[in-house]
Every structure is written in structure tokens, then in C-alpha cells.
């Protein structure tokens, strides 16, 4: 068994929350820019452009978190701290997906620049 370096373990452990923070920053920045530039009225198939972009970014981030989850899901052969790091990384990836879906729901419920 080999030891995992601290930076690699730290990034693996917090990969879910990091993706969530990037998602959060992007969707609110994009919405703010769209409101400032007057893009909130643009529609595609009857749905606002802001909602489309937020949906696309949420799907991409969710796909990335699914990859993280399946790559880090705990297996029975790992033991000790490696098992804890993998289990915690998988749990934080699931929590990040729930947080991103909660954020994205606002795009469907509330007007972009309301």
C-alpha cells in the first residue's frame, strides 16, 4: 500500500465542493451579465437564454460530479484513510449535485432579472 500525497488527497476530497463553487460563481455571474446587457429577454424555443445556459452548465457539472463519484466510490479493498477519503469524496460529490440542482431550480421558477 502506498501513501497518497496531501495535495492529491485534498483535491480528491474537495472536488465535489470545488465543482459546486465554480458552478455557483458561473451561473450567478452569467445571470448578472445577461441582466446588465439586456439578454434576459432573448428566448429559444420559448425558454429564456439564461435558463438554457444554466441548464447546460448544470448538466455539465453534474456529469463531472458523476465521474468523480464513480471514480472515488469506496471499494472494499481500500482500508484506513484511503477508504475514508474515497467515501467522503463520494458523499461530498452527492451533496454538491443536490446543491447545484437546488440552485438551478431558481432559473426555472424565478424570472432571470425579476
Backbone as XML, in Angstrom:
<?xml version="1.0"?>
<chain id="A" units="angstrom">
  <residue number="1" name="UNK">
    <atom name="N" x="0.844" y="-1.170" z="0.000"/>
    <atom name="CA" x="0.000" y="0.000" z="0.000"/>
    <atom name="C" x="0.892" y="1.236" z="0.000"/>
  </residue>
  <residue number="2" name="UNK">
    <atom name="N" x="0.564" y="2.205" z="-0.853"/>
    <atom name="CA" x="1.366" y="3.420" z="-0.921"/>
    <atom name="C" x="0.583" y="4.598" z="-0.362"/>
  </residue>
  <residue number="3" name="UNK">
    <atom name="N" x="1.323" y="5.562" z="0.156"/>
    <atom name="CA" x="0.683" y="6.739" z="0.743"/>
    <atom name="C" x="0.316" y="7.729" z="-0.358"/>
  </residue>
  <residue number="4" name="UNK">
    <atom name="N" x="-0.806" y="8.390" z="-0.178"/>
    <atom name="CA" x="-1.269" y="9.398" z="-1.131"/>
    <atom name="C" x="-0.761" y="10.754" z="-0.652"/>
  </residue>
  <residue number="5" name="UNK">
    <atom name="N" x="-0.265" y="11.558" z="-1.583"/>
    <atom name="CA" x="0.246" y="12.866" z="-1.204"/>
    <atom name="C" x="-0.892" y="13.758" z="-0.720"/>
  </residue>
  <residue number="6" name="UNK">
    <atom name="N" x="-0.550" y="14.716" z="0.141"/>
    <atom name="CA" x="-1.569" y="15.588" z="0.710"/>
    <atom name="C" x="-2.305" y="16.408" z="-0.345"/>
  </residue>
  <residue number="7" name="UNK">
    <atom name="N" x="-1.622" y="17.061" z="-1.298"/>
    <atom name="CA" x="-2.379" y="17.849" z="-2.289"/>
    <atom name="C" x="-3.350" y="16.999" z="-3.107"/>
  </residue>
  <residue number="8" name="UNK">
    <atom name="N" x="-2.930" y="15.813" z="-3.478"/>
    <atom name="CA" x="-3.811" y="14.944" z="-4.259"/>
    <atom name="C" x="-5.013" y="14.491" z="-3.431"/>
  </residue>
  <residue number="9" name="UNK">
    <atom name="N" x="-4.789" y="14.122" z="-2.184"/>
    <atom name="CA" x="-5.887" y="13.710" z="-1.312"/>
    <atom name="C" x="-6.825" y="14.882" z="-1.041"/>
  </residue>
  <residue number="10" name="UNK">
    <atom name="N" x="-6.277" y="16.082" z="-0.843"/>
    <atom name="CA" x="-7.090" y="17.256" z="-0.583"/>
    <atom name="C" x="-7.973" y="17.586" z="-1.777"/>
  </residue>
  <residue number="11" name="UNK">
    <atom name="N" x="-7.387" y="17.572" z="-2.982"/>
    <atom name="CA" x="-8.174" y="17.861" z="-4.180"/>
    <atom name="C" x="-9.229" y="16.792" z="-4.439"/>
  </residue>
  <residue number="12" name="UNK">
    <atom name="N" x="-8.894" y="15.554" z="-4.192"/>
    <atom name="CA" x="-9.866" y="14.480" z="-4.354"/>
    <atom name="C" x="-11.010" y="14.635" z="-3.354"/>
  </residue>
  <residue number="13" name="UNK">
    <atom name="N" x="-10.659" y="14.930" z="-2.135"/>
    <atom name="CA" x="-11.655" y="15.063" z="-1.080"/>
    <atom name="C" x="-12.619" y="16.206" z="-1.350"/>
  </residue>
  <residue number="14" name="UNK">
    <atom name="N" x="-12.110" y="17.328" z="-1.813"/>
    <atom name="CA" x="-12.939" y="18.512" z="-2.013"/>
    <atom name="C" x="-13.265" y="18.788" z="-3.472"/>
  </residue>
  <residue number="15" name="UNK">
    <atom name="N" x="-13.179" y="17.803" z="-4.322"/>
    <atom name="CA" x="-13.501" y="18.010" z="-5.738"/>
    <atom name="C" x="-14.978" y="18.334" z="-5.947"/>
  </residue>
  <residue number="16" name="UNK">
    <atom name="N" x="-15.864" y="17.704" z="-5.201"/>
    <atom name="CA" x="-17.295" y="17.993" z="-5.313"/>
    <atom name="C" x="-17.618" y="19.429" z="-4.941"/>
  </residue>
  <residue number="17" name="UNK">
    <atom name="N" x="-17.213" y="19.889" z="-3.757"/>
    <atom name="CA" x="-17.469" y="21.286" z="-3.410"/>
    <atom name="C" x="-16.777" y="22.289" z="-4.336"/>
  </residue>
  <residue number="18" name="UNK">
    <atom name="N" x="-15.631" y="21.952" z="-4.875"/>
    <atom name="CA" x="-14.952" y="22.858" z="-5.811"/>
    <atom name="C" x="-15.784" y="23.011" z="-7.080"/>
  </residue>
  <residue number="19" name="UNK">
    <atom name="N" x="-16.308" y="21.905" z="-7.604"/>
    <atom name="CA" x="-17.161" y="21.976" z="-8.794"/>
    <atom name="C" x="-18.414" y="22.784" z="-8.478"/>
  </residue>
  <residue number="20" name="UNK">
    <atom name="N" x="-18.984" y="22.588" z="-7.290"/>
    <atom name="CA" x="-20.172" y="23.337" z="-6.904"/>
    <atom name="C" x="-19.888" y="24.836" z="-6.842"/>
  </residue>
  <residue number="21" name="UNK">
    <atom name="N" x="-18.750" y="25.230" z="-6.280"/>
    <atom name="CA" x="-18.405" y="26.652" z="-6.181"/>
    <atom name="C" x="-18.225" y="27.257" z="-7.563"/>
  </residue>
  <residue number="22" name="UNK">
    <atom name="N" x="-17.573" y="26.553" z="-8.461"/>
    <atom name="CA" x="-17.391" y="27.057" z="-9.825"/>
    <atom name="C" x="-18.750" y="27.197" z="-10.508"/>
  </residue>
  <residue number="23" name="UNK">
    <atom name="N" x="-19.625" y="26.221" z="-10.334"/>
    <atom name="CA" x="-20.978" y="26.275" z="-10.897"/>
    <atom name="C" x="-21.733" y="27.484" z="-10.340"/>
  </residue>
  <residue number="24" name="UNK">
    <atom name="N" x="-21.703" y="27.640" z="-9.025"/>
    <atom name="CA" x="-22.384" y="28.749" z="-8.361"/>
    <atom name="C" x="-21.884" y="30.087" z="-8.894"/>
  </residue>
  <residue number="25" name="UNK">
    <atom name="N" x="-20.572" y="30.256" z="-8.959"/>
    <atom name="CA" x="-19.983" y="31.500" z="-9.447"/>
    <atom name="C" x="-20.377" y="31.758" z="-10.897"/>
  </residue>
  <residue number="26" name="UNK">
    <atom name="N" x="-20.343" y="30.725" z="-11.729"/>
    <atom name="CA" x="-20.641" y="30.915" z="-13.148"/>
    <atom name="C" x="-22.093" y="31.304" z="-13.374"/>
  </residue>
  <residue number="27" name="UNK">
    <atom name="N" x="-23.031" y="30.585" z="-12.763"/>
    <atom name="CA" x="-24.433" y="30.871" z="-13.081"/>
    <atom name="C" x="-24.847" y="32.247" z="-12.575"/>
  </residue>
  <residue number="28" name="UNK">
    <atom name="N" x="-24.367" y="32.659" z="-11.419"/>
    <atom name="CA" x="-24.732" y="33.982" z="-10.929"/>
    <atom name="C" x="-23.996" y="35.083" z="-11.678"/>
  </residue>
  <residue number="29" name="UNK">
    <atom name="N" x="-22.775" y="34.837" z="-12.094"/>
    <atom name="CA" x="-22.059" y="35.818" z="-12.914"/>
    <atom name="C" x="-22.720" y="35.959" z="-14.275"/>
  </residue>
  <residue number="30" name="UNK">
    <atom name="N" x="-23.061" y="34.839" z="-14.893"/>
    <atom name="CA" x="-23.701" y="34.889" z="-16.203"/>
    <atom name="C" x="-25.053" y="35.584" z="-16.123"/>
  </residue>
  <residue number="31" name="UNK">
    <atom name="N" x="-25.817" y="35.285" z="-15.090"/>
    <atom name="CA" x="-27.122" y="35.928" z="-14.944"/>
    <atom name="C" x="-26.961" y="37.428" z="-14.750"/>
  </residue>
  <residue number="32" name="UNK">
    <atom name="N" x="-26.005" y="37.846" z="-13.957"/>
    <atom name="CA" x="-25.757" y="39.262" z="-13.752"/>
    <atom name="C" x="-25.338" y="39.966" z="-15.024"/>
  </residue>
  <residue number="33" name="UNK">
    <atom name="N" x="-24.475" y="39.335" z="-15.798"/>
    <atom name="CA" x="-24.034" y="39.924" z="-17.070"/>
    <atom name="C" x="-25.191" y="39.967" z="-18.058"/>
  </residue>
  <residue number="34" name="UNK">
    <atom name="N" x="-25.994" y="38.912" z="-18.107"/>
    <atom name="CA" x="-27.140" y="38.889" z="-19.019"/>
    <atom name="C" x="-28.147" y="39.976" z="-18.656"/>
  </residue>
  <residue number="35" name="UNK">
    <atom name="N" x="-28.349" y="40.190" z="-17.378"/>
    <atom name="CA" x="-29.277" y="41.251" z="-16.953"/>
    <atom name="C" x="-28.705" y="42.624" z="-17.279"/>
  </residue>
  <residue number="36" name="UNK">
    <atom name="N" x="-27.423" y="42.813" z="-17.095"/>
    <atom name="CA" x="-26.805" y="44.110" z="-17.365"/>
    <atom name="C" x="-26.779" y="44.418" z="-18.858"/>
  </residue>
  <residue number="37" name="UNK">
    <atom name="N" x="-26.631" y="43.398" z="-19.689"/>
    <atom name="CA" x="-26.551" y="43.591" z="-21.141"/>
    <atom name="C" x="-27.900" y="43.493" z="-21.840"/>
  </residue>
  <residue number="38" name="UNK">
    <atom name="N" x="-28.944" y="43.174" z="-21.121"/>
    <atom name="CA" x="-30.272" y="43.091" z="-21.722"/>
    <atom name="C" x="-30.542" y="41.800" z="-22.467"/>
  </residue>
  <residue number="39" name="UNK">
    <atom name="N" x="-29.809" y="40.747" z="-22.153"/>
    <atom name="CA" x="-30.003" y="39.459" z="-22.828"/>
    <atom name="C" x="-31.114" y="38.614" z="-22.199"/>
  </residue>
  <residue number="40" name="UNK">
    <atom name="N" x="-31.687" y="39.084" z="-21.110"/>
    <atom name="CA" x="-32.679" y="38.279" z="-20.408"/>
    <atom name="C" x="-33.966" y="38.118" z="-21.196"/>
  </residue>
  <residue number="41" name="UNK">
    <atom name="N" x="-34.232" y="39.000" z="-22.168"/>
    <atom name="CA" x="-35.442" y="38.880" z="-22.981"/>
    <atom name="C" x="-35.305" y="37.881" z="-24.123"/>
  </residue>
  <residue number="42" name="UNK">
    <atom name="N" x="-34.073" y="37.496" z="-24.465"/>
    <atom name="CA" x="-33.856" y="36.569" z="-25.572"/>
    <atom name="C" x="-34.409" y="35.197" z="-25.216"/>
  </residue>
  <residue number="43" name="UNK">
    <atom name="N" x="-35.085" y="34.599" z="-26.170"/>
    <atom name="CA" x="-35.696" y="33.283" z="-25.933"/>
    <atom name="C" x="-35.299" y="32.324" z="-27.046"/>
  </residue>
  <residue number="44" name="UNK">
    <atom name="N" x="-35.266" y="31.054" z="-26.697"/>
    <atom name="CA" x="-35.007" y="29.992" z="-27.654"/>
    <atom name="C" x="-36.004" y="28.889" z="-27.344"/>
  </residue>
  <residue number="45" name="UNK">
    <atom name="N" x="-36.866" y="28.575" z="-28.295"/>
    <atom name="CA" x="-37.956" y="27.619" z="-28.110"/>
    <atom name="C" x="-38.859" y="28.022" z="-26.942"/>
  </residue>
  <residue number="46" name="UNK">
    <atom name="N" x="-39.045" y="29.314" z="-26.757"/>
    <atom name="CA" x="-39.932" y="29.819" z="-25.723"/>
    <atom name="C" x="-39.350" y="29.865" z="-24.325"/>
  </residue>
  <residue number="47" name="UNK">
    <atom name="N" x="-38.104" y="29.462" z="-24.170"/>
    <atom name="CA" x="-37.444" y="29.478" z="-22.861"/>
    <atom name="C" x="-36.286" y="30.463" z="-22.939"/>
  </residue>
  <residue number="48" name="UNK">
    <atom name="N" x="-36.084" y="31.225" z="-21.894"/>
    <atom name="CA" x="-35.042" y="32.242" z="-21.874"/>
    <atom name="C" x="-33.639" y="31.659" z="-22.035"/>
  </residue>
  <residue number="49" name="UNK">
    <atom name="N" x="-32.790" y="32.469" z="-22.658"/>
    <atom name="CA" x="-31.403" y="32.052" z="-22.885"/>
    <atom name="C" x="-30.685" y="31.788" z="-21.555"/>
  </residue>
  <residue number="50" name="UNK">
    <atom name="N" x="-30.976" y="32.602" z="-20.552"/>
    <atom name="CA" x="-30.333" y="32.418" z="-19.249"/>
    <atom name="C" x="-30.677" y="31.035" z="-18.685"/>
  </residue>
  <residue number="51" name="UNK">
    <atom name="N" x="-31.931" y="30.627" z="-18.790"/>
    <atom name="CA" x="-32.331" y="29.302" z="-18.300"/>
    <atom name="C" x="-31.640" y="28.189" z="-19.083"/>
  </residue>
  <residue number="52" name="UNK">
    <atom name="N" x="-31.491" y="28.371" z="-20.397"/>
    <atom name="CA" x="-30.802" y="27.366" z="-21.217"/>
    <atom name="C" x="-29.339" y="27.229" z="-20.796"/>
  </residue>
  <residue number="53" name="UNK">
    <atom name="N" x="-28.673" y="28.354" z="-20.601"/>
    <atom name="CA" x="-27.253" y="28.306" z="-20.228"/>
    <atom name="C" x="-27.091" y="27.678" z="-18.851"/>
  </residue>
  <residue number="54" name="UNK">
    <atom name="N" x="-27.957" y="28.051" z="-17.922"/>
    <atom name="CA" x="-27.867" y="27.466" z="-16.584"/>
    <atom name="C" x="-28.140" y="25.966" z="-16.631"/>
  </residue>
  <residue number="55" name="UNK">
    <atom name="N" x="-29.097" y="25.541" z="-17.438"/>
    <atom name="CA" x="-29.370" y="24.104" z="-17.568"/>
    <atom name="C" x="-28.177" y="23.367" z="-18.174"/>
  </residue>
  <residue number="56" name="UNK">
    <atom name="N" x="-27.562" y="23.953" z="-19.191"/>
    <atom name="CA" x="-26.408" y="23.303" z="-19.827"/>
    <atom name="C" x="-25.224" y="23.209" z="-18.869"/>
  </residue>
  <residue number="57" name="UNK">
    <atom name="N" x="-24.965" y="24.274" z="-18.140"/>
    <atom name="CA" x="-23.848" y="24.268" z="-17.192"/>
    <atom name="C" x="-24.120" y="23.290" z="-16.054"/>
  </residue>
  <residue number="58" name="UNK">
    <atom name="N" x="-25.366" y="23.219" z="-15.610"/>
    <atom name="CA" x="-25.718" y="22.286" z="-14.545"/>
    <atom name="C" x="-25.566" y="20.842" z="-15.006"/>
  </residue>
  <residue number="59" name="UNK">
    <atom name="N" x="-25.982" y="20.555" z="-16.238"/>
    <atom name="CA" x="-25.791" y="19.196" z="-16.767"/>
    <atom name="C" x="-24.313" y="18.837" z="-16.890"/>
  </residue>
  <residue number="60" name="UNK">
    <atom name="N" x="-23.513" y="19.779" z="-17.370"/>
    <atom name="CA" x="-22.075" y="19.512" z="-17.500"/>
    <atom name="C" x="-21.427" y="19.293" z="-16.133"/>
  </residue>
  <residue number="61" name="UNK">
    <atom name="N" x="-21.769" y="20.128" z="-15.168"/>
    <atom name="CA" x="-21.196" y="19.978" z="-13.830"/>
    <atom name="C" x="-21.676" y="18.691" z="-13.161"/>
  </residue>
  <residue number="62" name="UNK">
    <atom name="N" x="-22.936" y="18.341" z="-13.370"/>
    <atom name="CA" x="-23.460" y="17.093" z="-12.810"/>
    <atom name="C" x="-22.756" y="15.888" z="-13.428"/>
  </residue>
  <residue number="63" name="UNK">
    <atom name="N" x="-22.489" y="15.960" z="-14.719"/>
    <atom name="CA" x="-21.728" y="14.887" z="-15.365"/>
    <atom name="C" x="-20.327" y="14.768" z="-14.794"/>
  </residue>
  <residue number="64" name="UNK">
    <atom name="N" x="-19.694" y="15.898" z="-14.551"/>
    <atom name="CA" x="-18.371" y="15.879" z="-13.930"/>
    <atom name="C" x="-18.406" y="15.300" z="-12.531"/>
  </residue>
  <residue number="65" name="UNK">
    <atom name="N" x="-19.428" y="15.653" z="-11.780"/>
    <atom name="CA" x="-19.549" y="15.104" z="-10.430"/>
    <atom name="C" x="-19.893" y="13.617" z="-10.449"/>
  </residue>
  <residue number="66" name="UNK">
    <atom name="N" x="-20.648" y="13.186" z="-11.450"/>
    <atom name="CA" x="-20.910" y="11.742" z="-11.580"/>
    <atom name="C" x="-19.611" y="10.989" z="-11.854"/>
  </residue>
  <residue number="67" name="UNK">
    <atom name="N" x="-18.772" y="11.571" z="-12.684"/>
    <atom name="CA" x="-17.461" y="10.967" z="-12.948"/>
    <atom name="C" x="-16.635" y="10.903" z="-11.671"/>
  </residue>
  <residue number="68" name="UNK">
    <atom name="N" x="-16.645" y="11.984" z="-10.902"/>
    <atom name="CA" x="-15.921" y="11.991" z="-9.633"/>
    <atom name="C" x="-16.496" y="10.942" z="-8.697"/>
  </residue>
  <residue number="69" name="UNK">
    <atom name="N" x="-17.824" y="10.856" z="-8.626"/>
    <atom name="CA" x="-18.453" y="9.893" z="-7.730"/>
    <atom name="C" x="-18.068" y="8.458" z="-8.087"/>
  </residue>
  <residue number="70" name="UNK">
    <atom name="N" x="-18.169" y="8.110" z="-9.354"/>
    <atom name="CA" x="-17.876" y="6.729" z="-9.738"/>
    <atom name="C" x="-16.383" y="6.418" z="-9.677"/>
  </residue>
  <residue number="71" name="UNK">
    <atom name="N" x="-15.569" y="7.434" z="-9.835"/>
    <atom name="CA" x="-14.129" y="7.206" z="-9.729"/>
    <atom name="C" x="-13.700" y="7.056" z="-8.272"/>
  </residue>
  <residue number="72" name="UNK">
    <atom name="N" x="-14.385" y="7.744" z="-7.370"/>
    <atom name="CA" x="-13.980" y="7.720" z="-5.969"/>
    <atom name="C" x="-14.858" y="6.856" z="-5.091"/>
  </residue>
  <residue number="73" name="UNK">
    <atom name="N" x="-15.871" y="6.201" z="-5.662"/>
    <atom name="CA" x="-16.745" y="5.399" z="-4.801"/>
    <atom name="C" x="-15.920" y="4.346" z="-4.066"/>
  </residue>
  <residue number="74" name="UNK">
    <atom name="N" x="-16.170" y="4.200" z="-2.781"/>
    <atom name="CA" x="-15.337" y="3.320" z="-1.968"/>
    <atom name="C" x="-15.426" y="1.859" z="-2.404"/>
  </residue>
  <residue number="75" name="UNK">
    <atom name="N" x="-14.310" y="1.202" z="-2.376"/>
    <atom name="CA" x="-14.302" y="-0.234" z="-2.641"/>
    <atom name="C" x="-13.880" y="-0.954" z="-1.368"/>
  </residue>
  <residue number="76" name="UNK">
    <atom name="N" x="-14.080" y="-2.213" z="-1.347"/>
    <atom name="CA" x="-13.812" y="-2.987" z="-0.129"/>
    <atom name="C" x="-12.320" y="-3.253" z="0.084"/>
  </residue>
  <residue number="77" name="UNK">
    <atom name="N" x="-11.505" y="-3.109" z="-0.954"/>
    <atom name="CA" x="-10.090" y="-3.422" z="-0.798"/>
    <atom name="C" x="-9.314" y="-2.296" z="-0.137"/>
  </residue>
  <residue number="78" name="UNK">
    <atom name="N" x="-9.808" y="-1.062" z="-0.272"/>
    <atom name="CA" x="-9.109" y="0.060" z="0.349"/>
    <atom name="C" x="-9.402" y="0.055" z="1.843"/>
  </residue>
  <residue number="79" name="UNK">
    <atom name="N" x="-8.414" y="0.422" z="2.610"/>
    <atom name="CA" x="-8.599" y="0.454" z="4.048"/>
    <atom name="C" x="-8.010" y="1.710" z="4.646"/>
  </residue>
  <residue number="80" name="UNK">
    <atom name="N" x="-8.380" y="1.984" z="5.868"/>
    <atom name="CA" x="-7.811" y="3.104" z="6.595"/>
    <atom name="C" x="-8.208" y="4.446" z="6.029"/>
  </residue>
  <residue number="81" name="UNK">
    <atom name="N" x="-7.221" y="5.329" z="5.917"/>
    <atom name="CA" x="-7.506" y="6.692" z="5.473"/>
    <atom name="C" x="-7.910" y="6.741" z="3.998"/>
  </residue>
  <residue number="82" name="UNK">
    <atom name="N" x="-7.424" y="5.817" z="3.183"/>
    <atom name="CA" x="-7.806" y="5.806" z="1.768"/>
    <atom name="C" x="-9.308" y="5.542" z="1.634"/>
  </residue>
  <residue number="83" name="UNK">
    <atom name="N" x="-9.834" y="4.651" z="2.434"/>
    <atom name="CA" x="-11.269" y="4.359" z="2.405"/>
    <atom name="C" x="-12.070" y="5.581" z="2.865"/>
  </residue>
  <residue number="84" name="UNK">
    <atom name="N" x="-11.602" y="6.242" z="3.926"/>
    <atom name="CA" x="-12.281" y="7.432" z="4.431"/>
    <atom name="C" x="-12.277" y="8.547" z="3.393"/>
  </residue>
  <residue number="85" name="UNK">
    <atom name="N" x="-11.162" y="8.776" z="2.741"/>
    <atom name="CA" x="-11.064" y="9.841" z="1.733"/>
    <atom name="C" x="-11.995" y="9.546" z="0.565"/>
  </residue>
  <residue number="86" name="UNK">
    <atom name="N" x="-12.013" y="8.322" z="0.093"/>
    <atom name="CA" x="-12.882" y="7.978" z="-1.036"/>
    <atom name="C" x="-14.355" y="8.084" z="-0.654"/>
  </residue>
  <residue number="87" name="UNK">
    <atom name="N" x="-14.722" y="7.612" z="0.530"/>
    <atom name="CA" x="-16.114" y="7.675" z="0.967"/>
    <atom name="C" x="-16.561" y="9.126" z="1.128"/>
  </residue>
  <residue number="88" name="UNK">
    <atom name="N" x="-15.724" y="9.944" z="1.736"/>
    <atom name="CA" x="-16.074" y="11.347" z="1.959"/>
    <atom name="C" x="-16.142" y="12.105" z="0.637"/>
  </residue>
  <residue number="89" name="UNK">
    <atom name="N" x="-15.239" y="11.836" z="-0.278"/>
    <atom name="CA" x="-15.275" y="12.489" z="-1.592"/>
    <atom name="C" x="-16.550" y="12.129" z="-2.341"/>
  </residue>
  <residue number="90" name="UNK">
    <atom name="N" x="-16.956" y="10.872" z="-2.285"/>
    <atom name="CA" x="-18.198" y="10.455" z="-2.943"/>
    <atom name="C" x="-19.411" y="11.112" z="-2.288"/>
  </residue>
  <residue number="91" name="UNK">
    <atom name="N" x="-19.428" y="11.194" z="-0.964"/>
    <atom name="CA" x="-20.554" y="11.826" z="-0.265"/>
    <atom name="C" x="-20.626" y="13.316" z="-0.565"/>
  </residue>
  <residue number="92" name="UNK">
    <atom name="N" x="-19.479" y="13.990" z="-0.609"/>
    <atom name="CA" x="-19.470" y="15.414" z="-0.922"/>
    <atom name="C" x="-19.866" y="15.671" z="-2.372"/>
  </residue>
  <residue number="93" name="UNK">
    <atom name="N" x="-19.558" y="14.748" z="-3.272"/>
    <atom name="CA" x="-19.990" y="14.887" z="-4.673"/>
    <atom name="C" x="-21.517" y="14.794" z="-4.759"/>
  </residue>
  <residue number="94" name="UNK">
    <atom name="N" x="-22.119" y="13.892" z="-4.006"/>
    <atom name="CA" x="-23.587" y="13.780" z="-3.991"/>
    <atom name="C" x="-24.215" y="15.052" z="-3.422"/>
  </residue>
  <residue number="95" name="UNK">
    <atom name="N" x="-23.664" y="15.558" z="-2.336"/>
    <atom name="CA" x="-24.186" y="16.795" z="-1.751"/>
    <atom name="C" x="-24.033" y="17.973" z="-2.707"/>
  </residue>
  <residue number="96" name="UNK">
    <atom name="N" x="-22.941" y="18.011" z="-3.452"/>
    <atom name="CA" x="-22.734" y="19.089" z="-4.421"/>
    <atom name="C" x="-23.765" y="19.020" z="-5.544"/>
  </residue>
  <residue number="97" name="UNK">
    <atom name="N" x="-24.113" y="17.820" z="-5.989"/>
    <atom name="CA" x="-25.147" y="17.675" z="-7.023"/>
    <atom name="C" x="-26.484" y="18.201" z="-6.496"/>
  </residue>
  <residue number="98" name="UNK">
    <atom name="N" x="-26.826" y="17.870" z="-5.280"/>
    <atom name="CA" x="-28.075" y="18.367" z="-4.704"/>
    <atom name="C" x="-28.063" y="19.894" z="-4.605"/>
  </residue>
  <residue number="99" name="UNK">
    <atom name="N" x="-26.947" y="20.470" z="-4.208"/>
    <atom name="CA" x="-26.842" y="21.929" z="-4.118"/>
    <atom name="C" x="-26.969" y="22.575" z="-5.489"/>
  </residue>
  <residue number="100" name="UNK">
    <atom name="N" x="-26.365" y="21.982" z="-6.504"/>
    <atom name="CA" x="-26.441" y="22.549" z="-7.853"/>
    <atom name="C" x="-27.859" y="22.446" z="-8.405"/>
  </residue>
  <residue number="101" name="UNK">
    <atom name="N" x="-28.542" y="21.354" z="-8.151"/>
    <atom name="CA" x="-29.924" y="21.230" z="-8.615"/>
    <atom name="C" x="-30.823" y="22.244" z="-7.904"/>
  </residue>
  <residue number="102" name="UNK">
    <atom name="N" x="-30.559" y="22.489" z="-6.636"/>
    <atom name="CA" x="-31.319" y="23.480" z="-5.887"/>
    <atom name="C" x="-31.113" y="24.876" z="-6.485"/>
  </residue>
  <residue number="103" name="UNK">
    <atom name="N" x="-29.878" y="25.196" z="-6.839"/>
    <atom name="CA" x="-29.581" y="26.489" z="-7.469"/>
    <atom name="C" x="-30.239" y="26.602" z="-8.838"/>
  </residue>
  <residue number="104" name="UNK">
    <atom name="N" x="-30.178" y="25.542" z="-9.617"/>
    <atom name="CA" x="-30.704" y="25.576" z="-10.988"/>
    <atom name="C" x="-32.224" y="25.663" z="-11.005"/>
  </residue>
  <residue number="105" name="UNK">
    <atom name="N" x="-32.887" y="25.172" z="-9.975"/>
    <atom name="CA" x="-34.344" y="25.261" z="-9.926"/>
    <atom name="C" x="-34.814" y="26.712" z="-9.941"/>
  </residue>
  <residue number="106" name="UNK">
    <atom name="N" x="-34.029" y="27.586" z="-9.361"/>
    <atom name="CA" x="-34.397" y="29.013" z="-9.339"/>
    <atom name="C" x="-34.482" y="29.581" z="-10.740"/>
  </residue>
  <residue number="107" name="UNK">
    <atom name="N" x="-33.685" y="29.082" z="-11.661"/>
    <atom name="CA" x="-33.713" y="29.560" z="-13.042"/>
    <atom name="C" x="-35.024" y="29.206" z="-13.724"/>
  </residue>
  <residue number="108" name="UNK">
    <atom name="N" x="-35.647" y="28.135" z="-13.308"/>
    <atom name="CA" x="-36.907" y="27.717" z="-13.901"/>
    <atom name="C" x="-38.112" y="28.351" z="-13.220"/>
  </residue>
  <residue number="109" name="UNK">
    <atom name="N" x="-37.962" y="28.745" z="-11.962"/>
    <atom name="CA" x="-39.085" y="29.255" z="-11.186"/>
    <atom name="C" x="-39.161" y="30.783" z="-11.218"/>
  </residue>
  <residue number="110" name="UNK">
    <atom name="N" x="-38.029" y="31.441" z="-11.027"/>
    <atom name="CA" x="-37.979" y="32.892" z="-10.892"/>
    <atom name="C" x="-37.483" y="33.508" z="-12.195"/>
  </residue>
  <residue number="111" name="UNK">
    <atom name="N" x="-38.052" y="34.634" z="-12.622"/>
    <atom name="CA" x="-37.525" y="35.304" z="-13.811"/>
    <atom name="C" x="-36.060" y="35.692" z="-13.618"/>
  </residue>
  <residue number="112" name="UNK">
    <atom name="N" x="-35.310" y="35.687" z="-14.697"/>
    <atom name="CA" x="-33.864" y="35.901" z="-14.619"/>
    <atom name="C" x="-33.517" y="37.225" z="-13.960"/>
  </residue>
  <residue number="113" name="UNK">
    <atom name="N" x="-34.180" y="38.269" z="-14.332"/>
    <atom name="CA" x="-33.832" y="39.586" z="-13.798"/>
    <atom name="C" x="-34.997" y="40.188" z="-13.031"/>
  </residue>
  <residue number="114" name="UNK">
    <atom name="N" x="-35.801" y="39.350" z="-12.440"/>
    <atom name="CA" x="-37.002" y="39.789" z="-11.743"/>
    <atom name="C" x="-36.682" y="40.461" z="-10.497"/>
  </residue>
</chain>
